[in-house]
Amino acid sequence: MNIREKIERNEELTLINEASFSKKTKGRKMQEEKDLTRTDYMIDRDRILHSKSFRRLKHKTQVYIKTFGDHYRTRLTHTLEVSQIGRTIAAGIGLNETLVEAMTLGHDLGHVAFAHNGEEVLAKFLPGGFRHNEQSVRVVERLEKNGEGLNLTEEVLDGILHHSGFSNGRADAKTLEGQVLKYSDKIAYINHDIDDSIRAGLLTEDMLPKELIKVLGDCHGERIETLVNDCINNTLDNISKGIVKVSLSEEIGSAMAELRKFMFQNVYLGDVLKVERNKAKFVLEHVINHYYKNPDEMPEIYRNIAETEGLHRGVADYIAGMSDDYCLNLFNNIYVPKFVIY
């Protein structure tokens, strides 16, 4: 018995029946020989972690654009916090922690520079719209490794695709691990965005709705602990009743939804950040327009996509992969005059 087989055997002994077992994965689009040391989900995690798209997350905005403080979240630190919360929930329920880790590390690879401002701009530009969860799948399937993709398992791709949104009309991930990702993403960003907003002076603890804080907790750590424990306990209760679904209790879930609504009204779409959001959109719109008119200036992989899948698609893929700093540097090089005579 090799090391991978020992790990797979340990999963059979420790995970609940409703978990996703590495040995029973639906596999990859391109079949590969089994690794002697790592399970398929471990391989997926490692491929995402070592990808260029993952490294670029450190220079992509979470909420606050071009912050100079060292303690504000970026898209990378957000991803790491989602991963920690997701693994804790998975361990508490008895799910495949490695599968959750792979999903969480890859869930935001398709996010655009300047956070959701970039997504809004590309949604208007790309026929059919642009959604970062779909782009994250496209990154790992089509764009990474110079167009070869990472050849990830079906379970990881499904979790990434279905991590976004909380509306009743959206389909859940097929695995419980994928459903954990959706909740851990929301738990992470709502709470760390509150923390960053307080640090930025846009919020104070006293401004948070008191009826929600009474339910969820008085501070950052308490709120995360409340939500994580509730997600574990309520999901285990669901499973004991034959309901194979990850969820929060009605009281805690409603409180989190209301707190999320508060953040959208007061921070994400609030007037304080409106000027900076508009600046970001202005930059992106002009960079997009330049490459739409000058596609030959794009790297080869995106020129090829433009030829085979259409110009809008090629430009959108190029823009979506940019970090904030890279996009700003391109804008400056293209549109800002240079002093050539001294």
N, C-alpha and C positions, 0 to 999 in steps of 0.2 A: 504493500500500500504506500503510494507516494504522498507527499505533503498535501497536495490539492485534495486528494481523496480523504485524507484525515480531516481536513477542514470541512469538506462536504458531509462527512459522517458526523462531525460535531454539530453541524446545523440540524441534522435530523434528530439529535438528542436534545437540543436546546430551544429550537424555534417552535412556535405554535403551528398547528396544522394549516392555518390560513396564510402563513408566510410564503414568500417566494424563495424556493430552494435553488441554490446555484446549480445543482445537478440537473434540475428540471427546467432550466431556461429554454425559452423558445428559440434561442440562438441568434445568429447574425445573418445578414443578407449574404455575405460571403463566408462560407464555412472555413474554419481554421482548426488546426490540430490543437488538442487540449494541452494546456501548460502543466508542467509537472509540479509547480509550486503554488500557483495562484488560481483561484476560481475565476470564472468568466466575469463576474462582477468586480473582482479585484483588478482584473486587467482593464476593464472599462474605466474604473476610478483612476488608475495610473495613466491611462492614455489622455484622459481629460486634464489631469493635474499637470502633465508635461507638455500640453499643447500651447501654441502661441496665443490662441484666443484667450486662454485662462490667464496668461501673464499680462495681457493687455487690460484686464479688469482693474488692475491697480491704478490705472490712469483714466478710468471712466467714472463719471459722476454718479453718486447715489441720489442725493437731493440737492446738496449745496454745490453750486458751480464755482470752480477755481477757489476753493477755500485754502487758506495758507496755514491754518491750524493743523497740528499733527494728529489731533484726536477725532476729527470728523471722519465718518465712514466714507469709503469709496465702494464701488461695485464689488471689489475683491473682498474687503472686510465684511461687507454684507453677506457675500456668499459663504464665507467661513462661519459667520454666526448662524446662518441658516443650517449649515452642515452640522454644527454642534447641537443645535436644538433638535434637528431631525434625528440624529443618531441617538440622542437621549430618549426621545419619544419611541423610536424603534426598539431600543433595548428594553424599555419599560413594558411595551406590549408583547414583545417576543417576536419581532419581525427581523428581516435580514438587514442588519446595520450597514453592511458593506454596500448593498444595493442602494440604500438611502444615501449613503455618502457619495456614490457615483452620480446619482441623480442631482443631488444638491450642488455638487461642484460644477455640474454642467448646465444648470437650469437657466443661467443668465448670460451665457456666452454670446447670445444674439442681441443683447441690449446695445442701443446706439449711444454715441457720445451725448453728453448733456442730459442723461436720464430720459424721462418720458417726453421731454421737449423734442428730442431727436426722433422718438418714435412717432410723434404727432406729425412731424414734417415728412417723414418717409411714408407715412400712411396716406398722405395726400398725393405724394409723388408717384407711388407704385400702383399701377392698376390692380384692383382687387384688395388694396390695403396692405398694411405692414403690421405684423404682430411679433413681438420679440420672442415669444415662446416658439413660434413656428420658425423664426430665424435661428434660434438656438439649435433646433434640430437640423436645419440646413447647414449650419456651421460644422457640426460633427459628421454629417453625411456627405456634404458636397464641397465644402470650402477648405477644411483643415488638410494639412499635409499636401499643399499645392494641388488641391482638387481631388485627392484620393479619398479623403474622409477617414474617420477613425474606426469604422466598421464595428459599432457598438451593438450590444444586445438589444433585442426588441423591448425588453422591460425598461431599460434605461431610457431609450428613445420615447417610449410611451409616457413615462413619468415626467420627462422634460416638457413634452408637448402639452400635457394637461395640468401643469403647475399653476397656471395663471388664472385669475378671476375667481369670483366667489358667487356668481349668479347661478340661480337654479337651472338656467338653460344650458349651462356648460357641462359637458360630459366629464365624469371623474376618470382618473387613471384606472387601468385595469387591475393594478396591484394595490394592496394596502400600503406598500412602501411608497408608491407614487402619490397616494392620498396624503400620507404623512408629509411629503414634500410641500404640497399645497398649503397645509396648515403651518408648517415650520417657517415657510417664507413669510406668511402674513404675521405670525407671532414675532419674527425677527424684525421686519421693517417697521411695523407700527411702533414698537418699543424703542428701537435704536434711533428712529427718526424723531421721536419725542425727546430722547436724550440729546441728540444733536441740536434740536430746535431750542432747547433750554440753554445749551452751551452758546448758541448764537445770539441769545437774547430775544428770540422771537416768541418764546413761551416761558412761562414760569409754572411750577408745580400747582400754584393756586389757580391758574387758568384752566387746568384740566377739569372736565365735568366731574363734580364731586360724587354724583350718584354712581358713575362708572368706576371711579377710583376706589370707592368703598367696596365694590364687588371684586375688582381685579388686584388692588394693592396700592400702597402709598408710594412705592418707588419702583425703579426700573427692574431690579432683581425680583422683587415680590410679584410684579405683574407677570414676568416670564415664568416664574415658578408656578403661579396659579394656573396659567394657560397650559403649560406643559403637563402638569399633574392632571388637570381636568381632561386633556386630550387623551392621556393614557387610560385613565379610569373609565371615562365614558366609552371609549372604543372597546375596552375589555368587557364592559357591560353590554354593549351592542352585540359582540361576538357570542357572549353567553346566552343571548336571546335568539341567536341564529341570524343576526343582522351583520353581514360582513362589510363593515363600513367604518372609516375613521371619522370621528366628529367630536365636537365639543358639546357639553350640556347646553340646554336651552338658555339658562341664565348667563353662563360664561360666554357662550357664543354670541348672544345678543349684545352683551357689554362690549366685546371685542369689535363687533360690527359697528356699533355706535362710536367707539373710539376711533376706528378707521375713518368713519364719516367726518368726525371732528377734524382729523388731520387733513383730509382733502379740502375741507372748507377753509381751514385756517392756515395751512402751510403749503401743501402741494399745489393748490389752485388759488391760494390767498393773494391779496394785493401786494404784500411785502416783497415777494419774489417775482412779481409780474415783470418788472423791468428787466431783470436778469434772464428770465425765461424768454422774453422777446428778443434780447440780444443773441441768445443761443440759437433761436430759430432763424434769425437773420443770417448768422454765419453759415448755418447748415444749408439754408435755401440757396445761398450764393455758391457754395462749394458744389452742391448738387448740380446747379445750373451750369457751372463751368465744365464739369466732366460729362454732362449730357451733351454739351456742344463740342467737347474735345475728348471723346472716348479713347483716342489713341494715346493719351497721356496716362491712362490707367495702367497698372501692372498687367502682365500677360494673362494671368488667370481670369481677371475680370473682363479683359477684352474678349477672351474666348467665350465667356458666359454671355456677353453682349451679342456675340455673333450667333450663338446657338439657342439662347433663351430670350433674347430681346435686350435692347439697350437699357430700358428701365430697370430690368432685373440686374444687369451687370453693374450699373451705377449704384443701385440700392445695396447690393452685396458689398461693394467697395466702401461706401459711406458707413454702413452699419458696423463694419469692423474697426473703424477708426476710434482711437482714444480721443479724449477732449483736447489734449495738447497737440496731437498730430493734426487734428482738424483745424485748430487755431493757427498752427504753423502754415498749413496749406493756404488758409484764407489770407494770411499776411503775405505769403509769397505771391499769390495770384492777384490780390486787389490793393495791397498797400504800396504806395510809391516808395522807391528806393533812391537814396542819394547817390548818383553816379558821377557827379562833378564836384570837386572840392576846391 
